[in-house]
Amino acid sequence: MGIANFRVLATAAVRDAANGAQFLELAERAIGCEIDLLTGPREAQLSGLGVVSSIWAADGVVGDLGGGSLELADVAGGKVGKGVTLPLGGCRCSSFPTARRKRRPRSRATRCKKIKILDNLAGRTFYAVGGTWRALARLHMSQRQYPMRVMHNYVIPTRDALEFVKLVERIETEALTAIETVSTARRPLLALWRGGARGDHPPLDSERDRHLGARGA
C-alpha cells in the first residue's frame, strides 16, 4: 500500500498476559519494528481522542469495551480527561466458570461505583466504543428496522436502550430476530454484557442518549 510510517500498538491482552513480555519480543522480531504497549489510562485516552475527533462537541464519558478490559475517559470541550481501566473485557469474563459469571453483573456495578469519572455522567452522554457495544447496536438497528447501515454515531435513547436490554435478557440469544447480523464469535458476549445497559449498571446510568460506534473503536 506504500505506507512508510506506521505504529503498532498492544493493549490489555498483552498487558495482562503472563508471557506478555516474551510475546512482544517475538512479535517485534517477526514484524521488524517496535510495538508500543499501552497502559490502561493511555488506552482510555486514545479512545477518548477518537470520540472528540469524530463527534462534534462531545460531552460525556467514553466507554471502550474490548476483549480484556473496559476503558473509561471523560470528554468535554474537545479535551480528554485522565482515563481509567477496569478488568471487565468480554473475553476475560467469558473465561470465568458459569457460577462466577452469574455474579459478574453485581461485581461490575460495584467496581464502577468506585470510579470518579462516572460521578459526572448524570445528564450527559455515554459514548460506547468497541465491538461488543457495536454488536448490540447492530442487533438493535435490525430489531427496530432502522433504514440505514451506518453504525458510527448511531444513537439509542436511554429509555429505549433499557427496554431493548430487557428484551435480550428474556429471550435466548440465538432466538432473537436478526441475530444473524451479529457475528458468531460475538454472540456469547451478548449474554455476558447485555446487563451493561440496565439502569443498575453505572456506566450507562445516564439520562441522555448512548452514542455507538465512534472511530475510537
N, CA, C and O of each residue as an XYZ file, in Angstrom:
868
protein
N       0.821     -1.215      0.000
C       0.000      0.000      0.000
C       0.854      1.264      0.000
O       0.327      2.372     -0.097
N       2.144      1.103      0.106
C       3.031      2.255      0.070
C       3.096      3.055      1.353
O       3.508      4.214      1.332
N       2.700      2.469      2.466
C       2.739      3.183      3.751
C       4.157      3.112      4.317
O       4.697      2.026      4.525
N       4.744      4.264      4.559
C       6.126      4.308      5.038
C       6.212      4.371      6.550
O       7.101      3.762      7.146
N       5.292      5.107      7.183
C       5.324      5.276      8.634
C       4.069      4.686      9.278
O       2.951      5.035      8.898
N       4.247      3.833     10.210
C       3.114      3.264     10.919
C       3.544      2.890     12.341
O       4.731      2.721     12.623
N       2.555      2.764     13.224
C       2.816      2.395     14.607
C       2.015      1.144     14.950
O       0.865      0.991     14.541
N       2.643      0.263     15.703
C       1.980     -0.962     16.139
C       1.733     -0.848     17.644
O       2.650     -0.570     18.415
N       0.478     -1.066     18.048
C       0.106     -0.913     19.454
C      -0.362     -2.242     20.033
O      -0.959     -3.059     19.331
N      -0.089     -2.450     21.298
C      -0.586     -3.620     22.021
C      -1.405     -3.124     23.204
O      -1.069     -2.112     23.819
N      -2.486     -3.843     23.521
C      -3.394     -3.384     24.573
C      -3.517     -4.428     25.688
O      -2.548     -5.119     26.002
N      -4.709     -4.539     26.283
C      -4.890     -5.316     27.508
C      -4.474     -6.779     27.392
O      -3.906     -7.334     28.333
N      -4.748     -7.409     26.255
C      -4.423     -8.833     26.115
C      -2.944     -9.089     26.360
O      -2.579    -10.052     27.034
N      -2.091     -8.224     25.812
C      -0.646     -8.365     26.009
C      -0.238     -7.803     27.367
O       0.639     -8.346     28.039
N      -0.882     -6.713     27.758
C      -0.546     -6.050     29.023
C      -0.728     -6.997     30.214
O       0.068     -6.975     31.153
N      -1.756     -7.811     30.176
C      -2.093     -8.651     31.316
C      -1.627    -10.094     31.191
O      -1.738    -10.865     32.144
N      -1.111    -10.462     30.036
C      -0.687    -11.849     29.825
C       0.577    -12.173     30.619
O       1.473    -11.339     30.752
N       0.634    -13.374     31.134
C       1.808    -13.802     31.904
C       3.060    -13.809     31.039
O       4.159    -13.538     31.525
N       2.894    -14.119     29.755
C       4.033    -14.147     28.830
C       4.034    -12.939     27.900
O       4.557    -13.005     26.788
N       3.436    -11.817     28.367
C       3.334    -10.629     27.531
C       4.665    -10.115     27.020
O       4.794     -9.783     25.842
N       5.650    -10.047     27.893
C       6.971     -9.532     27.509
C       7.613    -10.423     26.452
O       8.209     -9.930     25.494
N       7.492    -11.720     26.626
C       8.053    -12.661     25.660
C       7.347    -12.535     24.312
O       7.982    -12.570     23.259
N       6.016    -12.388     24.363
C       5.255    -12.226     23.123
C       5.694    -10.976     22.379
O       5.894    -11.014     21.165
N       5.846     -9.860     23.102
C       6.267     -8.614     22.459
C       7.623     -8.769     21.778
O       7.827     -8.302     20.658
N       8.533     -9.424     22.462
C       9.864     -9.610     21.900
C       9.811    -10.412     20.603
O      10.452    -10.046     19.618
N       9.056    -11.492     20.603
C       8.944    -12.335     19.411
C       8.194    -11.604     18.295
O       8.556    -11.712     17.124
N       7.152    -10.863     18.664
C       6.364    -10.142     17.658
C       7.189     -9.043     17.006
O       7.142     -8.874     15.788
N       7.939     -8.300     17.798
C       8.777     -7.231     17.249
C       9.825     -7.801     16.297
O      10.133     -7.213     15.260
N      10.363     -8.955     16.672
C      11.347     -9.594     15.816
C      10.711    -10.048     14.500
O      11.334     -9.978     13.441
N       9.465    -10.513     14.583
C       8.787    -11.036     13.395
C       8.401     -9.929     12.417
O       8.502    -10.109     11.203
N       7.956     -8.778     12.943
C       7.483     -7.713     12.044
C       8.545     -6.657     11.777
O       8.378     -5.815     10.894
N       9.624     -6.695     12.526
C      10.728     -5.789     12.265
C      10.534     -4.360     12.720
O      11.162     -3.454     12.172
N       9.682     -4.133     13.707
C       9.525     -2.785     14.248
C       9.093     -2.866     15.712
O       8.666     -3.914     16.195
N       9.215     -1.744     16.397
C       8.882     -1.694     17.816
C       7.370     -1.673     18.018
O       6.638     -1.070     17.234
N       6.914     -2.335     19.074
C       5.496     -2.352     19.432
C       5.320     -1.542     20.714
O       6.002     -1.774     21.712
N       4.401     -0.599     20.666
C       4.142      0.270     21.815
C       3.069     -0.385     22.686
O       1.918     -0.500     22.265
N       3.436     -0.811     23.890
C       2.492     -1.419     24.818
C       1.808     -0.309     25.607
O       2.441      0.363     26.422
N       0.525     -0.121     25.364
C      -0.211      0.960     26.006
C      -0.569      0.612     27.449
O      -0.890     -0.535     27.762
N      -0.511      1.600     28.306
C      -1.055      1.427     29.650
C      -2.577      1.549     29.555
O      -3.101      2.021     28.547
N      -3.287      1.121     30.606
C      -4.730      1.243     30.599
C      -5.203      2.687     30.447
O      -6.048      2.964     29.595
N      -4.673      3.623     31.262
C      -5.081      5.027     31.122
C      -4.789      5.610     29.747
O      -5.580      6.399     29.230
N      -3.663      5.233     29.147
C      -3.323      5.727     27.818
C      -4.300      5.176     26.783
O      -4.710      5.892     25.869
N      -4.669      3.915     26.923
C      -5.643      3.319     26.012
C      -6.975      4.058     26.114
O      -7.627      4.321     25.103
N      -7.373      4.391     27.342
C      -8.618      5.136     27.554
C      -8.532      6.518     26.917
O      -9.496      6.989     26.313
N      -7.383      7.163     27.052
C      -7.196      8.497     26.480
C      -7.301      8.458     24.958
O      -7.923      9.333     24.357
N      -6.701      7.455     24.337
C      -6.758      7.345     22.880
C      -8.187      7.082     22.400
O      -8.589      7.578     21.348
N      -8.954      6.305     23.168
C     -10.359      6.090     22.821
C     -11.120      7.412     22.896
O     -11.952      7.713     22.040
N     -10.820      8.192     23.930
C     -11.451      9.499     24.070
C     -11.102     10.422     22.923
O     -11.959     11.156     22.430
N      -9.846     10.392     22.492
C      -9.430     11.221     21.365
C     -10.164     10.820     20.089
O     -10.500     11.669     19.263
N     -10.410      9.515     19.936
C     -11.160      9.061     18.778
C     -12.568      9.642     18.747
O     -13.094      9.963     17.682
N     -13.176      9.775     19.937
C     -14.526     10.319     20.022
C     -14.532     11.819     19.757
O     -15.335     12.297     18.956
N     -13.651     12.568     20.414
C     -13.676     14.026     20.247
C     -13.258     14.442     18.844
O     -13.607     15.535     18.397
N     -12.524     13.597     18.147
C     -12.100     13.939     16.785
C     -13.155     13.578     15.745
O     -13.032     13.966     14.583
N     -14.189     12.841     16.146
C     -15.179     12.410     15.164
C     -16.617     12.756     15.531
O     -17.523     12.551     14.724
N     -16.842     13.278     16.737
C     -18.180     13.682     17.149
C     -18.123     15.132     17.627
O     -17.379     15.453     18.553
N     -18.892     15.988     17.007
C     -18.873     17.413     17.315
C     -19.362     17.663     18.743
O     -20.403     17.158     19.161
N     -18.577     18.458     19.477
C     -18.934     18.903     20.824
C     -19.294     17.730     21.734
O     -20.267     17.796     22.484
N     -18.511     16.666     21.664
C     -18.763     15.511     22.522
C     -18.666     15.922     23.993
O     -17.738     16.627     24.389
N     -19.622     15.481     24.785
C     -19.648     15.833     26.210
C     -20.231     14.666     26.994
O     -21.437     14.419     26.951
N     -19.373     13.953     27.707
C     -19.836     12.808     28.469
C     -18.695     11.889     28.828
O     -17.575     12.338     29.073
N     -18.979     10.599     28.858
C     -17.978      9.593     29.211
C     -17.868      8.568     28.086
O     -18.872      8.046     27.601
N     -16.628      8.291     27.680
C     -16.353      7.279     26.668
C     -16.112      5.952     27.373
O     -15.336      5.884     28.327
N     -16.773      4.900     26.907
C     -16.551      3.564     27.443
C     -16.108      2.636     26.337
O     -16.915      2.247     25.493
N     -14.829      2.272     26.328
C     -14.270      1.409     25.287
C     -14.194     -0.018     25.832
O     -13.329     -0.339     26.648
N     -15.104     -0.857     25.372
C     -15.189     -2.232     25.849
C     -14.504     -3.174     24.875
O     -14.963     -3.360     23.749
N     -13.413     -3.762     25.313
C     -12.671     -4.689     24.478
C     -12.749     -6.106     25.010
O     -13.598     -6.417     25.845
N     -11.868     -6.959     24.530
C     -11.882     -8.342     24.987
C     -11.306     -8.525     26.375
O     -11.714     -9.424     27.110
N     -10.341     -7.659     26.741
C      -9.678     -7.833     28.028
C      -9.955     -6.758     29.048
O      -9.624     -6.930     30.221
N     -10.555     -5.644     28.639
C     -10.724     -4.552     29.600
C     -11.805     -3.573     29.155
O     -12.258     -3.590     28.010
N     -12.199     -2.726     30.090
C     -13.107     -1.612     29.818
C     -12.379     -0.330     30.200
O     -11.996     -0.149     31.356
N     -12.186      0.563     29.222
C     -11.544      1.848     29.473
C     -12.593      2.944     29.530
O     -13.528      2.960     28.729
N     -12.438      3.864     30.479
C     -13.362      4.985     30.638
C     -12.584      6.289     30.613
O     -11.505      6.387     31.197
N     -13.134      7.293     29.934
C     -12.495      8.605     29.887
C     -13.567      9.675     29.753
O     -14.524      9.515     28.995
N     -13.404     10.762     30.491
C     -14.332     11.887     30.403
C     -13.912     12.775     29.237
O     -12.729     13.061     29.056
N     -14.904     13.210     28.441
C     -14.623     14.107     27.324
C     -15.532     15.326     27.407
O     -16.726     15.206     27.683
N     -14.958     16.497     27.166
C     -15.722     17.749     27.180
C     -14.869     18.854     26.592
O     -13.658     18.889     26.808
N     -15.498     19.763     25.845
C     -14.778     20.898     25.289
C     -13.632     20.520     24.381
O     -12.642     21.247     24.296
N     -13.749     19.394     23.700
C     -12.689     18.958     22.793
C     -11.479     18.376     23.492
O     -10.459     18.118     22.852
N     -11.575     18.163     24.802
C     -10.441     17.630     25.559
C     -10.816     16.317     26.229
O     -11.987     16.047     26.498
N      -9.798     15.508     26.491
C      -9.993     14.209     27.122
C      -9.358     14.230     28.503
O      -8.185     14.569     28.655
N     -10.150     13.861     29.511
C      -9.629     13.816     30.867
C      -8.802     12.567     31.108
O      -8.631     11.738     30.213
N      -8.301     12.441     32.300
C      -7.491     11.285     32.668
C      -8.349     10.029     32.613
O      -9.448     10.005     33.168
N      -7.857      8.985     31.949
C      -8.629      7.765     31.778
C      -8.325      6.718     32.837
O      -7.305      6.775     33.524
N      -9.236      5.762     32.948
C      -9.056      4.643     33.872
C      -9.378      3.351     33.132
O     -10.026      3.377     32.086
N      -8.931      2.229     33.671
C      -9.182      0.932     33.052
C      -9.709     -0.043     34.094
O      -9.316      0.002     35.259
N     -10.603     -0.923     33.661
C     -11.180     -1.947     34.528
C     -11.041     -3.305     33.857
O     -11.177     -3.391     32.637
N     -10.772     -4.371     34.611
C     -10.612     -5.717     34.018
C     -11.955     -6.357     33.720
O     -12.299     -7.389     34.298
N     -12.724     -5.742     32.809
C     -14.086     -6.199     32.530
C     -14.307     -6.514     31.054
O     -15.413     -6.326     30.548
N     -13.295     -6.980     30.365
C     -13.451     -7.311     28.957
C     -14.322     -8.532     28.738
O     -14.410     -9.408     29.599
N     -14.970     -8.587     27.573
C     -15.867     -9.690     27.267
C     -15.179    -11.042     27.257
O     -15.691    -11.997     27.842
N     -14.028    -11.143     26.605
C     -13.308    -12.416     26.542
C     -12.814    -12.832     27.924
O     -12.813    -14.016     28.260
N     -12.397    -11.858     28.715
C     -11.934    -12.158     30.066
C     -13.072    -12.765     30.890
O     -12.885    -13.772     31.573
N     -14.249    -12.146     30.817
C     -15.386    -12.628     31.601
C     -15.910    -13.956     31.088
O     -16.396    -14.772     31.872
N     -15.820    -14.189     29.765
C     -16.325    -15.437     29.213
C     -15.488    -16.627     29.640
O     -15.934    -17.769     29.529
N     -14.274    -16.375     30.130
C     -13.408    -17.464     30.581
C     -13.699    -17.884     32.011
O     -13.171    -18.893     32.478
N     -14.548    -17.112     32.723
C     -14.889    -17.458     34.095
C     -15.829    -18.660     34.130
O     -16.595    -18.865     33.188
N     -15.786    -19.469     35.211
C     -16.762    -20.551     35.368
C     -18.179    -19.985     35.386
O     -18.386    -18.825     35.741
N     -19.154    -20.811     35.001
C     -20.543    -20.348     34.902
C     -21.043    -19.740     36.192
O     -21.680    -18.687     36.161
N     -20.776    -20.368     37.331
C     -21.260    -19.853     38.617
C     -20.709    -18.471     38.897
O     -21.403    -17.628     39.464
N     -19.455    -18.226     38.501
C     -18.852    -16.924     38.748
C     -19.431    -15.874     37.806
O     -19.579    -14.711     38.179
N     -19.761    -16.295     36.571
C     -20.335    -15.348     35.614
C     -21.635    -14.764     36.141
O     -21.913    -13.582     35.936
N     -22.439    -15.588     36.824
C     -23.731    -15.130     37.316
C     -23.585    -14.019     38.339
O     -24.505    -13.229     38.552
N     -22.408    -13.967     38.976
C     -22.182    -12.923     39.974
C     -21.588    -11.670     39.370
O     -21.483    -10.651     40.054
N     -21.189    -11.716     38.086
C     -20.463    -10.609     37.490
C     -21.248     -9.310     37.391
O     -20.651     -8.256     37.613
N     -22.584     -9.299     37.065
C     -23.278     -8.009     36.980
C     -23.170     -7.208     38.257
O     -22.920     -6.004     38.205
N     -23.353     -7.851     39.420
C     -23.230     -7.138     40.682
C     -21.793     -6.683     40.910
O     -21.547     -5.583     41.406
N     -20.837     -7.557     40.536
C     -19.425     -7.207     40.689
C     -19.061     -6.029     39.807
O     -18.329     -5.141     40.243
N     -19.566     -5.998     38.548
C     -19.264     -4.885     37.643
C     -19.802     -3.584     38.203
O     -19.127     -2.555     38.172
N     -21.038     -3.638     38.723
C     -21.639     -2.423     39.275
C     -20.849     -1.922     40.464
O     -20.645     -0.717     40.612
N     -20.398     -2.842     41.322
C     -19.619     -2.446     42.497
C     -18.320     -1.781     42.085
O     -17.943     -0.751     42.646
N     -17.628     -2.362     41.108
C     -16.372     -1.776     40.632
C     -16.596     -0.372     40.079
O     -15.843      0.556     40.375
N     -17.661     -0.233     39.258
C     -17.881      1.030     38.575
C     -18.319      2.144     39.522
O     -18.047      3.316     39.258
N     -18.979      1.806     40.599
C     -19.403      2.827     41.551
C     -18.207      3.523     42.194
O     -18.340      4.625     42.728
N     -17.055      2.890     42.146
C     -15.861      3.446     42.764
C     -15.092      4.366     41.821
O     -14.101      4.972     42.228
N     -15.533      4.479     40.562
C     -14.814      5.269     39.575
C     -15.348      6.692     39.561
O     -16.521      6.917     39.263
N     -14.494      7.647     39.882
C     -14.925      9.040     39.995
C     -15.432      9.611     38.682
O     -16.307     10.477     38.680
N     -14.890      9.134     37.560
C     -15.320      9.630     36.251
C     -16.836      9.498     36.105
O     -17.487     10.358     35.511
N     -17.386      8.425     36.646
C     -18.816      8.161     36.491
C     -19.674      9.060     37.364
O     -20.882      9.154     37.145
N     -19.081      9.720     38.341
C     -19.840     10.639     39.191
C     -20.393     11.805     38.379
O     -21.407     12.398     38.749
N     -19.722     12.136     37.262
C     -20.122     13.281     36.443
C     -20.908     12.888     35.202
O     -21.080     13.705     34.297
N     -21.396     11.629     35.143
C     -22.086     11.164     33.943
C     -23.548     11.587     33.890
O     -24.104     11.726     32.801
N     -24.176     11.794     35.031
C     -25.607     12.101     35.066
C     -25.938     13.305     34.185
O     -25.315     14.361     34.303
N     -26.934     13.134     33.292
C     -27.362     14.216     32.418
C     -26.481     14.437     31.208
O     -26.721     15.363     30.433
N     -25.455     13.597     31.027
C     -24.566     13.734     29.873
C     -24.716     12.504     28.983
O     -25.671     11.743     29.136
N     -23.789     12.307     28.063
C     -23.895     11.223     27.089
C     -22.834     10.162     27.333
O     -21.690     10.476     27.659
N     -23.224      8.909     27.174
C     -22.270      7.804     27.228
C     -21.919      7.403     25.800
O     -22.808      7.078     25.013
N     -20.628      7.424     25.460
C     -20.159      7.079     24.121
C     -19.599      5.655     24.153
O     -18.522      5.411     24.697
N     -20.342      4.729     23.567
C     -19.980      3.314     23.613
C     -19.050      2.974     22.447
O     -19.430      3.101     21.283
N     -17.845      2.549     22.766
C     -16.833      2.246     21.763
C     -16.397      0.786     21.923
O     -16.162      0.326     23.040
N     -16.291      0.075     20.828
C     -15.817     -1.302     20.905
C     -16.775     -2.282     20.241
O     -17.959     -1.993     20.069
N     -16.250     -3.438     19.873
C     -17.003     -4.413     19.108
C     -18.237     -4.973     19.784
O     -19.240     -5.217     19.115
N     -18.194     -5.187     21.104
C     -19.354     -5.755     21.790
C     -20.509     -4.771     21.815
O     -21.662     -5.150     21.604
N     -20.194     -3.487     22.077
C     -21.241     -2.465     22.015
C     -21.831     -2.403     20.611
O     -23.047     -2.300     20.451
N     -20.967     -2.465     19.587
C     -21.445     -2.376     18.211
C     -22.339     -3.566     17.854
O     -23.300     -3.429     17.097
N     -22.005     -4.740     18.411
C     -22.841     -5.909     18.151
C     -24.244     -5.696     18.708
O     -25.233     -6.030     18.056
N     -24.328     -5.142     19.912
C     -25.629     -4.833     20.498
C     -26.369     -3.791     19.666
O     -27.575     -3.903     19.445
N     -25.636     -2.776     19.208
C     -26.250     -1.724     18.403
C     -26.739     -2.270     17.067
O     -27.815     -1.899     16.597
N     -25.952     -3.148     16.456
C     -26.351     -3.733     15.175
C     -27.634     -4.537     15.335
O     -28.518     -4.491     14.479
N     -27.727     -5.266     16.426
C     -28.934     -6.035     16.706
C     -30.121     -5.105     16.946
O     -31.235     -5.377     16.499
N     -29.869     -4.003     17.660
C     -30.918     -3.023     17.927
C     -31.415     -2.404     16.625
O     -32.620     -2.224     16.448
N     -30.504     -2.077     15.713
C     -30.874     -1.487     14.435
C     -31.800     -2.426     13.647
O     -32.776     -1.986     13.039
N     -31.477     -3.719     13.670
C     -32.291     -4.683     12.939
C     -33.644     -4.883     13.603
O     -34.673     -4.967     12.932
N     -33.632     -4.958     14.922
C     -34.890     -5.132     15.651
C     -35.832     -3.954     15.422
O     -37.047     -4.133     15.336
N     -35.274     -2.761     15.325
C     -36.087     -1.552     15.145
C     -36.286     -1.190     13.670
O     -36.899     -0.173     13.346
N     -35.752     -2.046     12.776
C     -35.856     -1.820     11.328
C     -35.321     -0.448     10.937
O     -35.933      0.282     10.156
N     -34.171     -0.122     11.497
C     -33.501      1.137     11.155
C     -33.107      1.095      9.681
O     -32.488      0.125      9.245
N     -33.450      2.121      8.902
C     -33.292      2.049      7.442
C     -31.864      2.171      6.930
O     -31.624      1.901      5.753
N     -30.906      2.568      7.763
C     -29.530      2.742      7.298
C     -28.606      1.735      7.965
O     -28.945      1.166      9.003
N     -27.437      1.514      7.367
C     -26.451      0.592      7.921
C     -25.260      1.325      8.526
O     -24.248      0.707      8.856
N     -25.378      2.620      8.670
C     -24.275      3.416      9.220
C     -24.228      3.239     10.730
O     -25.175      3.593     11.433
N     -23.121      2.689     11.229
C     -23.006      2.424     12.658
C     -22.460      3.627     13.425
O     -22.864      3.877     14.560
N     -21.545      4.370     12.807
C     -20.916      5.487     13.501
C     -21.938      6.522     13.955
O     -22.761      6.985     13.166
N     -21.876      6.875     15.224
C     -22.741      7.894     15.815
C     -24.218      7.470     15.865
O     -25.111      8.313     15.952
N     -24.455      6.168     15.810
C     -25.814      5.663     15.987
C     -26.245      5.947     17.427
O     -25.492      5.682     18.364
N     -27.437      6.477     17.602
C     -27.896      6.915     18.926
C     -29.059      6.051     19.399
O     -30.018      5.826     18.660
N     -28.966      5.573     20.630
C     -30.063      4.848     21.260
C     -30.525      5.657     22.468
O     -29.758      5.821     23.416
N     -31.751      6.165     22.463
C     -32.256      6.891     23.633
C     -32.225      5.998     24.868
O     -32.405      4.785     24.766
N     -31.999      6.593     26.025
C     -31.838      5.835     27.254
C     -32.992      4.880     27.518
O     -32.766      3.696     27.771
N     -34.214      5.369     27.463
C     -35.366      4.524     27.760
C     -35.443      3.345     26.796
O     -35.740      2.221     27.202
N     -35.176      3.604     25.519
C     -35.202      2.545     24.512
C     -34.112      1.512     24.790
O     -34.339      0.310     24.650
N     -32.929      1.984     25.186
C     -31.825      1.075     25.479
C     -32.188      0.127     26.617
O     -31.910     -1.070     26.543
N     -32.803      0.654     27.661
C     -33.183     -0.167     28.804
C     -34.237     -1.200     28.421
O     -34.158     -2.353     28.846
N     -35.227     -0.797     27.618
C     -36.265     -1.723     27.187
C     -35.686     -2.803     26.278
O     -36.079     -3.967     26.359
N     -34.753     -2.414     25.415
C     -34.156     -3.374     24.498
C     -33.360     -4.434     25.258
O     -33.431     -5.620     24.935
N     -32.611     -4.007     26.256
C     -31.816     -4.959     27.035
C     -32.719     -5.920     27.801
O     -32.381     -7.094     27.954
N     -33.856     -5.439     28.280
C     -34.809     -6.333     28.947
C     -35.292     -7.406     27.984
O     -35.486     -8.558     28.372
N     -35.485     -7.019     26.717
C     -35.891     -7.982     25.694
C     -34.812     -9.032     25.488
O     -35.100    -10.227     25.430
N     -33.579     -8.585     25.379
C     -32.462     -9.508     25.169
C     -32.319    -10.458     26.349
O     -31.962    -11.622     26.171
N     -32.596     -9.966     27.554
C     -32.485    -10.807     28.738
C     -33.568    -11.879     28.789
O     -33.341    -12.971     29.310
N     -34.748    -11.566     28.247
C     -35.868    -12.502     28.327
C     -35.771    -13.619     27.300
O     -36.313    -14.705     27.507
N     -35.082    -13.357     26.192
C     -35.066    -14.292     25.069
C     -33.668    -14.863     24.884
O     -32.671    -14.156     25.032
N     -33.604    -16.150     24.561
C     -32.322    -16.757     24.259
C     -31.686    -16.038     23.078
O     -32.362    -15.698     22.107
N     -30.378    -15.809     23.169
C     -29.673    -15.027     22.152
C     -29.929    -15.533     20.738
O     -30.197    -14.736     19.839
N     -29.851    -16.849     20.526
C     -29.995    -17.404     19.180
C     -31.418    -17.251     18.644
O     -31.631    -17.352     17.436
N     -32.395    -17.009     19.522
C     -33.783    -16.884     19.084
C     -34.158    -15.454     18.718
O     -35.257    -15.211     18.218
N     -33.265    -14.512     18.960
C     -33.567    -13.118     18.665
C     -33.695    -12.878     17.170
O     -32.931    -13.427     16.377
N     -34.661    -12.058     16.791
C     -34.813    -11.678     15.394
C     -33.563    -10.947     14.923
O     -33.045    -10.078     15.625
N     -33.079    -11.298     13.736
C     -31.907    -10.652     13.122
C     -30.614    -10.935     13.867
O     -29.664    -10.160     13.757
N     -30.553    -12.041     14.635
C     -29.306    -12.367     15.326
C     -28.184    -12.621     14.327
O     -27.007    -12.509     14.672
N     -28.553    -12.971     13.061
C     -27.534    -13.223     12.037
C     -26.723    -11.975     11.723
O     -25.678    -12.069     11.079
N     -27.185    -10.797     12.167
C     -26.416     -9.576     11.945
C     -25.213     -9.487     12.885
O     -24.325     -8.657     12.687
N     -25.187    -10.335     13.895
C     -24.082    -10.366     14.857
C     -23.212    -11.575     14.565
O     -23.727    -12.681     14.401
N     -21.914    -11.384     14.498
C     -21.009    -12.487     14.193
C     -21.123    -13.586     15.246
O     -21.434    -13.322     16.408
N     -20.866    -14.820     14.821
C     -20.957    -15.957     15.732
C     -20.034    -15.781     16.935
O     -20.383    -16.172     18.049
N     -18.862    -15.197     16.712
C     -17.897    -15.002     17.795
C     -18.405    -14.017     18.838
O     -18.051    -14.118     20.012
N     -19.242    -13.054     18.409
C     -19.726    -12.023     19.333
C     -20.954    -12.472     20.132
O     -21.232    -11.906     21.189
N     -21.681    -13.462     19.657
C     -22.960    -13.803     20.281
C     -22.842    -14.221     21.748
O     -23.666    -13.796     22.557
N     -21.847    -15.040     22.127
C     -21.732    -15.381     23.544
C     -21.488    -14.158     24.423
O     -21.887    -14.147     25.587
N     -20.835    -13.123     23.879
C     -20.540    -11.927     24.659
C     -21.790    -11.103     24.908
O     -21.856    -10.359     25.887
N     -22.791    -11.225     24.029
C     -24.043    -10.510     24.263
C     -24.678    -10.975     25.564
O     -25.212    -10.169     26.326
N     -24.618    -12.274     25.814
C     -25.193    -12.811     27.037
C     -24.469    -12.303     28.274
O     -25.080    -12.116     29.327
N     -23.175    -12.081     28.147
C     -22.384    -11.604     29.276
C     -22.586    -10.119     29.524
O     -22.593     -9.675     30.672
N     -22.755     -9.332     28.431
C     -22.757     -7.878     28.558
C     -24.107     -7.214     28.334
O     -24.201     -5.987     28.323
N     -25.163     -8.021     28.153
C     -26.450     -7.389     27.913
C     -26.939     -6.643     29.140
O     -27.789     -5.760     29.025
N     -26.405     -6.988     30.341
C     -26.755     -6.236     31.536
C     -26.103     -4.877     31.580
O     -26.403     -4.078     32.468
N     -25.210     -4.592     30.635
C     -24.452     -3.353     30.675
C     -25.246     -2.096     30.452
O     -24.789     -1.011     30.812
N     -26.435     -2.207     29.863
C     -27.242     -1.011     29.615
C     -28.389     -0.872     30.605
O     -29.207      0.039     30.479
N     -28.459     -1.774     31.601
C     -29.518     -1.654     32.595
C     -29.248     -0.464     33.495
O     -28.104     -0.040     33.663
N     -30.298      0.060     34.061
C     -30.165      1.234     34.910
C     -29.338      1.007     36.141
O     -28.867      1.972     36.742
N     -29.132     -0.278     36.563
C     -28.348     -0.522     37.768
C     -26.869     -0.638     37.466
O     -26.075     -0.935     38.358
N     -26.484     -0.403     36.199
C     -25.075     -0.502     35.809
C     -24.550      0.903     35.565
O     -24.893      1.508     34.549
N     -23.731      1.444     36.461
C     -23.329      2.845     36.424
C     -22.857      3.409     35.100
O     -23.229      4.542     34.795
N     -22.046      2.698     34.261
C     -21.566      3.332     33.041
C     -22.683      3.824     32.141
O     -22.491      4.780     31.389
N     -23.861      3.184     32.203
C     -24.940      3.605     31.324
C     -26.089      4.221     32.112
O     -27.181      4.392     31.570
N     -25.868      4.554     33.363
C     -26.927      5.134     34.170
C     -26.947      6.639     33.987
O     -26.747      7.400     34.934
N     -27.193      7.057     32.744
C     -27.257      8.464     32.399
C     -28.622      8.761     31.814
O     -29.250      7.876     31.233
N     -29.088      9.978     31.956
C     -30.414     10.320     31.459
C     -30.393     10.772     30.011
O     -31.432     11.135     29.459
N     -29.226     10.756     29.394
C     -29.150     11.148     27.989
C     -28.891      9.934     27.126
O     -28.903      8.804     27.615
N     -28.657     10.161     25.838
C     -28.576      9.063     24.882
C     -27.240      8.344     24.920
O     -26.266      8.811     25.511
N     -27.230      7.181     24.261
C     -25.999      6.419     24.070
C     -25.571      6.571     22.624
O     -26.378      6.377     21.714
N     -24.329      6.910     22.403
C     -23.811      7.024     21.047
C     -22.919      5.809     20.798
O     -22.062      5.481     21.617
N     -23.129      5.145     19.658
C     -22.406      3.925     19.345
C     -21.457      4.122     18.169
O     -21.668      4.964     17.296
N     -20.383      3.295     18.183
C     -19.565      3.132     17.004
C     -18.639      4.295     16.665
O     -18.351      4.522     15.490
N     -18.170      5.031     17.657
C     -17.223      6.116     17.366
C     -15.927      5.547     16.830
O     -15.617      4.377     17.054
N     -15.177      6.360     16.129
C     -13.959      5.870     15.466
C     -12.878      5.449     16.437
O     -11.875      4.869     16.023
N     -13.054      5.723     17.708
C     -12.063      5.292     18.680
C     -12.053      3.803     18.865
O     -11.168      3.274     19.538
N     -13.043      3.083     18.270
C     -13.130      1.650     18.448
C     -11.911      0.943     17.860
O     -11.818     -0.282     17.922
